[in-house]
Amino acid sequence: MKEKTLNHLIFLKFKLFSAVVYSFGQGRNTKSLIERAIELKRIGNYDQVWCVFDRDDHGVGNFNAAIEIARKNNINVAYSIQAFEYWLILHFEDHQGGKMHRRDYNKKINSYTNPFGINFDGNGNKVITDELFELLDGVDEISQKPRIELAIKRAKRNYEKFDHRSPGTEESSSTVFRLMEEIQKYL
């Protein structure tokens, strides 16, 4: 099994009182990740199964097919286009969607985290440290609103701009807000 990545570790940091989250990394393309989730769902006893993935450089056709296979098999998806780091950016910035290449994500995230003495290594192991998690889970200094609330609102607004006929082309967007809304029910 591949080392756990950013997508997996952040969800384990939530202090859930009435749910248990199992997280695992597969290091696979989107379609094979969904197929693995279907297999795990079949052999496990889960109330919900979620797959978190990025489009990255995976083709639009493969990405869209994965979402359709998930839907047909009652697997929830939380995806980001181009990468999960876009979801992190929405905690700090009201990015209005539109193209933002993932090579720019690390610099953008660090422009917000470095003043707090936190560095995000988006070009390396992409670890969400406890300090970064606390910042993401904290309150925005200007609006005085929880950053997660802001990220959910921004992601929803950006998502609603698209028709969803071809999710793999909906850049920049993230449906991680759906998973976060679900997680918040158990906090």
Secondary structure in CASP SS format (residue, H / E / C, confidence):
PFRMAT SS
TARGET T0000
AUTHOR 0000-0000-0000
METHOD secondary structure of the structure
MODEL  1
M C 1.00
K C 1.00
E C 1.00
K C 1.00
T C 1.00
L H 1.00
N H 1.00
H H 1.00
L H 1.00
I H 1.00
F H 1.00
L H 1.00
K C 1.00
F C 1.00
K C 1.00
L C 1.00
F C 1.00
S C 1.00
A C 1.00
V C 1.00
V C 1.00
Y C 1.00
S C 1.00
F C 1.00
G C 1.00
Q C 1.00
G C 1.00
R C 1.00
N C 1.00
T H 1.00
K H 1.00
S H 1.00
L H 1.00
I H 1.00
E H 1.00
R H 1.00
A H 1.00
I H 1.00
E H 1.00
L H 1.00
K H 1.00
R H 1.00
I H 1.00
G C 1.00
N C 1.00
Y C 1.00
D C 1.00
Q C 1.00
V C 1.00
W E 1.00
C E 1.00
V E 1.00
F E 1.00
D E 1.00
R C 1.00
D C 1.00
D C 1.00
H C 1.00
G C 1.00
V H 1.00
G H 1.00
N H 1.00
F H 1.00
N H 1.00
A H 1.00
A H 1.00
I H 1.00
E H 1.00
I H 1.00
A H 1.00
R H 1.00
K H 1.00
N C 1.00
N C 1.00
I C 1.00
N E 1.00
V E 1.00
A E 1.00
Y E 1.00
S E 1.00
I E 1.00
Q C 1.00
A C 1.00
F C 1.00
E H 1.00
Y H 1.00
W H 1.00
L H 1.00
I H 1.00
L C 1.00
H C 1.00
F C 1.00
E C 1.00
D C 1.00
H C 1.00
Q C 1.00
G C 1.00
G C 1.00
K C 1.00
M C 1.00
H C 1.00
R H 1.00
R H 1.00
D H 1.00
Y H 1.00
N H 1.00
K H 1.00
K H 1.00
I H 1.00
N H 1.00
S H 1.00
Y H 1.00
T H 1.00
N H 1.00
P H 1.00
F H 1.00
G C 1.00
I C 1.00
N C 1.00
F C 1.00
D C 1.00
G C 1.00
N C 1.00
G C 1.00
N C 1.00
K C 1.00
V C 1.00
I C 1.00
T C 1.00
D H 1.00
E H 1.00
L H 1.00
F H 1.00
E H 1.00
L H 1.00
L H 1.00
D C 1.00
G C 1.00
V E 1.00
D C 1.00
E C 1.00
I C 1.00
S C 1.00
Q C 1.00
K C 1.00
P E 1.00
R H 1.00
I H 1.00
E H 1.00
L H 1.00
A H 1.00
I H 1.00
K H 1.00
R H 1.00
A H 1.00
K H 1.00
R H 1.00
N H 1.00
Y H 1.00
E C 1.00
K C 1.00
F C 1.00
D C 1.00
H C 1.00
R C 1.00
S C 1.00
P H 1.00
G H 1.00
T H 1.00
E C 1.00
E C 1.00
S C 1.00
S E 1.00
S E 1.00
T C 1.00
V H 1.00
F H 1.00
R H 1.00
L H 1.00
M H 1.00
E H 1.00
E H 1.00
I H 1.00
Q H 1.00
K C 1.00
Y C 1.00
L C 1.00
END
